[in-house]
Amino acid sequence: MERFAKAFRDEISGKTQDSQIYIRKNLRISVLTSRLIRIETHPDGIFCDMPTQIVLNRDFDTPSFTVSDNNSGFTVKTDDVSY
């Protein structure tokens, strides 16, 4: 049975590519696709790279995006959304 289970097991990576991540103080934004953005906060800036029930594998192709940052805030823009 163990051999059967190994044959059907997917390799899951909860880690987002560094090129898709923007960190500002205690906030981390992961731009997964042009329409899917993951936002995390933690008072000590400690973030979780484990898979979630919604997105098991975060190893997506890097979408085109920009981050505009200034003292009062920031904006993340992709081809489809602006946050």
N, CA, C and O of each residue as an XYZ file, in Angstrom:
332
protein
N       0.811     -1.194      0.000
C       0.000      0.000      0.000
C       0.860      1.267      0.000
O       0.507      2.252     -0.647
N       1.980      1.247      0.718
C       2.846      2.419      0.767
C       3.388      2.759     -0.622
O       3.465      3.934     -0.982
N       3.759      1.761     -1.394
C       4.252      1.985     -2.752
C       3.169      2.657     -3.608
O       3.473      3.547     -4.402
N       1.933      2.244     -3.452
C       0.814      2.831     -4.170
C       0.641      4.303     -3.787
O       0.441      5.151     -4.656
N       0.717      4.603     -2.508
C       0.548      5.973     -2.034
C       1.647      6.873     -2.574
O       1.363      8.009     -2.955
N       2.883      6.415     -2.622
C       3.990      7.216     -3.141
C       3.808      7.520     -4.623
O       4.189      8.597     -5.081
N       3.242      6.605     -5.365
C       3.054      6.789     -6.802
C       2.063      7.915     -7.101
O       2.142      8.529     -8.165
N       1.145      8.195     -6.197
C       0.120      9.200     -6.434
C       0.292     10.465     -5.592
O      -0.600     11.313     -5.554
N       1.399     10.588     -4.941
C       1.663     11.754     -4.107
C       2.227     12.884     -4.969
O       3.171     12.672     -5.730
N       1.658     14.070     -4.854
C       2.171     15.247     -5.549
C       3.254     15.899     -4.694
O       3.198     15.865     -3.465
N       4.216     16.477     -5.350
C       5.203     17.281     -4.634
C       4.582     18.666     -4.447
O       4.282     19.353     -5.423
N       4.395     19.061     -3.221
C       3.721     20.318     -2.916
C       4.730     21.300     -2.339
O       5.498     20.968     -1.436
N       4.715     22.511     -2.876
C       5.598     23.555     -2.384
C       4.765     24.749     -1.943
O       4.143     25.414     -2.771
N       4.750     25.019     -0.659
C       4.035     26.181     -0.149
C       4.832     27.463     -0.311
O       4.302     28.555     -0.107
N       6.098     27.339     -0.676
C       6.993     28.498     -0.802
C       6.741     29.227     -2.105
O       6.727     28.617     -3.174
N       6.542     30.532     -2.017
C       6.410     31.391     -3.185
C       7.802     31.811     -3.631
O       8.694     32.005     -2.804
N       7.985     31.950     -4.932
C       9.281     32.394     -5.444
C       9.590     33.798     -4.920
O       8.694     34.635     -4.816
N      10.844     34.049     -4.593
C      11.244     35.351     -4.051
C      10.888     36.503     -4.992
O      10.587     37.605     -4.537
N      10.922     36.252     -6.295
C      10.628     37.303     -7.277
C       9.154     37.722     -7.251
O       8.790     38.714     -7.883
N       8.309     36.993     -6.539
C       6.883     37.279     -6.458
C       6.478     37.870     -5.111
O       5.288     38.025     -4.836
N       7.462     38.203     -4.268
C       7.185     38.641     -2.893
C       7.629     40.085     -2.686
O       8.694     40.499     -3.144
N       6.783     40.841     -1.981
C       7.101     42.195     -1.545
C       6.888     42.237     -0.027
O       5.822     41.866      0.463
N       7.901     42.688      0.710
C       7.796     42.771      2.172
C       7.989     44.219      2.599
O       8.919     44.899      2.163
N       7.083     44.674      3.466
C       7.183     46.015      4.050
C       6.841     45.899      5.525
O       5.689     45.652      5.880
N       7.829     46.076      6.380
C       7.682     45.956      7.836
C       7.073     44.608      8.212
O       7.709     43.572      8.019
N       5.859     44.604      8.742
C       5.246     43.351      9.206
C       4.217     42.811      8.194
O       3.321     42.051      8.561
N       4.354     43.205      6.940
C       3.419     42.824      5.890
C       4.163     42.129      4.750
O       5.199     42.610      4.290
N       3.629     41.004      4.304
C       4.207     40.320      3.136
C       3.106     40.123      2.100
O       2.032     39.602      2.403
N       3.392     40.547      0.875
C       2.465     40.368     -0.234
C       3.113     39.438     -1.239
O       4.231     39.674     -1.697
N       2.395     38.377     -1.575
C       2.861     37.425     -2.584
C       1.950     37.567     -3.796
O       0.746     37.330     -3.706
N       2.529     37.955     -4.931
C       1.769     38.090     -6.171
C       1.858     36.747     -6.879
O       2.829     36.471     -7.583
N       0.833     35.909     -6.688
C       0.855     34.543     -7.208
C       0.504     34.500     -8.690
O       1.173     33.822     -9.470
N      -0.537     35.218     -9.075
C      -0.919     35.359    -10.482
C      -1.360     36.810    -10.660
O      -1.357     37.580     -9.699
N      -1.734     37.184    -11.869
C      -2.163     38.569    -12.095
C      -3.477     38.883    -11.383
O      -3.853     40.051    -11.284
N      -4.185     37.862    -10.884
C      -5.449     38.071    -10.169
C      -5.475     37.489     -8.757
O      -6.454     37.657     -8.030
N      -4.408     36.811     -8.376
C      -4.370     36.152     -7.063
C      -3.201     36.695     -6.253
O      -2.037     36.447     -6.568
N      -3.538     37.448     -5.191
C      -2.526     38.072     -4.340
C      -2.758     37.611     -2.906
O      -3.866     37.710     -2.379
N      -1.701     37.109     -2.287
C      -1.787     36.635     -0.900
C      -1.187     37.706      0.003
O      -0.078     38.183     -0.238
N      -1.932     38.082      1.052
C      -1.488     39.123      1.978
C      -1.391     38.529      3.376
O      -2.332     37.905      3.866
N      -0.240     38.733      4.010
C      -0.015     38.222      5.370
C       0.535     39.339      6.242
O       1.299     40.190      5.784
N       0.137     39.321      7.494
C       0.727     40.234      8.470
C       1.158     39.437      9.698
O       0.566     38.410     10.031
N       2.178     39.920     10.349
C       2.644     39.318     11.606
C       3.412     40.404     12.355
O       4.261     41.069     11.762
N       3.136     40.597     13.640
C       3.783     41.680     14.385
C       5.311     41.604     14.377
O       5.981     42.632     14.475
N       5.866     40.395     14.261
C       7.323     40.234     14.257
C       7.883     39.974     12.859
O       9.074     39.699     12.716
N       7.042     40.056     11.830
C       7.513     39.825     10.464
C       7.851     38.374     10.185
O       8.699     38.091      9.339
N       7.204     37.447     10.879
C       7.422     36.012     10.671
C       6.259     35.493      9.825
O       5.097     35.619     10.212
N       6.578     34.910      8.666
C       5.527     34.503      7.738
C       5.565     32.999      7.491
O       6.606     32.358      7.641
N       4.431     32.453      7.116
C       4.265     31.016      6.942
C       4.360     30.628      5.471
O       3.696     31.227      4.625
N       5.179     29.634      5.166
C       5.320     29.136      3.796
C       4.671     27.770      3.606
O       4.959     27.073      2.633
N       3.803     27.389      4.524
C       3.127     26.099      4.414
C       1.976     26.199      3.407
O       1.397     27.271      3.232
N       1.646     25.086      2.747
C       0.490     25.092      1.846
C      -0.791     25.403      2.624
O      -0.896     25.103      3.814
N      -1.757     26.006      1.936
C      -3.060     26.273      2.527
C      -4.098     25.399      1.841
O      -3.798     24.748      0.841
N      -5.304     25.380      2.367
C      -6.357     24.575      1.745
C      -6.752     25.126      0.384
O      -7.176     24.365     -0.486
N      -6.624     26.413      0.184
C      -7.016     27.029     -1.080
C      -5.914     26.885     -2.124
O      -6.191     26.535     -3.271
N      -4.668     27.152     -1.738
C      -3.541     27.084     -2.678
C      -2.491     26.147     -2.082
O      -1.739     26.530     -1.185
N      -2.451     24.932     -2.586
C      -1.486     23.952     -2.076
C      -0.085     24.227     -2.590
O       0.888     24.131     -1.843
N       0.014     24.569     -3.861
C       1.308     24.747     -4.495
C       1.422     26.183     -4.980
O       0.621     26.618     -5.808
N       2.406     26.931     -4.477
C       2.570     28.335     -4.867
C       3.696     28.523     -5.865
O       4.217     29.629     -6.008
N       4.071     27.485     -6.541
C       5.156     27.563     -7.525
C       4.588     27.944     -8.893
O       4.639     27.159     -9.840
N       4.043     29.170     -8.983
C       3.474     29.689    -10.219
C       4.555     30.402    -11.029
O       5.600     30.777    -10.497
N       4.286     30.584    -12.327
C       5.130     31.470    -13.117
C       4.970     32.884    -12.572
O       3.879     33.266    -12.148
N       6.042     33.655    -12.580
C       5.999     35.006    -12.036
C       5.207     35.925    -12.957
O       5.565     36.090    -14.123
N       4.127     36.527    -12.443
C       3.364     37.464    -13.271
C       4.074     38.814    -13.342
O       4.933     39.123    -12.516
N       3.709     39.592    -14.318
C       4.227     40.949    -14.423
C       3.527     41.801    -13.372
O       2.297     41.845    -13.327
N       4.303     42.480    -12.527
C       3.711     43.374    -11.525
C       4.719     44.436    -11.121
O       5.928     44.265    -11.282
N       4.193     45.541    -10.590
C       5.033     46.616    -10.077
C       4.557     46.982     -8.675
O       3.396     46.779     -8.320
N       5.478     47.522     -7.895
C       5.149     48.030     -6.563
C       5.624     49.471     -6.494
O       6.803     49.755     -6.707
N       4.704     50.382     -6.197
C       5.036     51.785     -5.968
C       4.930     52.017     -4.470
O       3.872     51.806     -3.877
N       6.033     52.453     -3.855
C       6.082     52.605     -2.397
C       6.461     54.045     -2.049
O       7.380     54.619     -2.634
N       5.739     54.611     -1.090
C       6.118     55.914     -0.553
C       5.824     55.913      0.942
O       5.398     54.894      1.485
N       6.040     57.019      1.603
C       5.888     57.068      3.059
C       4.465     56.802      3.532
O       4.272     56.293      4.636
N       3.467     57.136      2.722
C       2.081     56.987      3.178
C       1.466     55.638      2.804
O       0.383     55.314      3.291
N       2.119     54.848      1.962
C       1.564     53.552      1.572
C       2.250     53.008      0.327
O       3.333     53.449     -0.056
N       1.599     52.057     -0.280
C       2.160     51.448     -1.478
C       1.028     50.919     -2.349
O      -0.103     50.760     -1.890
N       1.344     50.653     -3.601
C       0.379     50.094     -4.548
C       1.041     48.960     -5.305
O       2.163     49.093     -5.792
N       0.336     47.842     -5.399
C       0.782     46.708     -6.198
C      -0.123     46.655     -7.426
O      -1.347     46.625     -7.298
N       0.482     46.644     -8.616
C      -0.288     46.603     -9.858
C       0.145     45.407    -10.699
O       1.335     45.157    -10.887
N      -0.843     44.681    -11.197
C      -0.608     43.605    -12.160
C      -1.358     43.988    -13.437
O      -1.922     45.078    -13.524
N      -1.362     43.108    -14.408
C      -2.112     43.363    -15.646
C      -3.610     43.441    -15.390
O      -4.336     44.042    -16.181
N      -4.092     42.840    -14.293
C      -5.530     42.748    -14.037
C      -6.049     43.494    -12.813
O      -7.233     43.824    -12.756
N      -5.196     43.766    -11.840
C      -5.666     44.409    -10.599
C      -4.690     45.458    -10.110
O      -3.520     45.474    -10.491
N      -5.197     46.333     -9.257
C      -4.374     47.326     -8.565
C      -4.803     47.301     -7.106
O      -5.988     47.444     -6.804
N      -3.850     47.121     -6.202
C      -4.160     47.027     -4.777
C      -3.324     48.028     -4.013
O      -3.431     48.115     -2.790
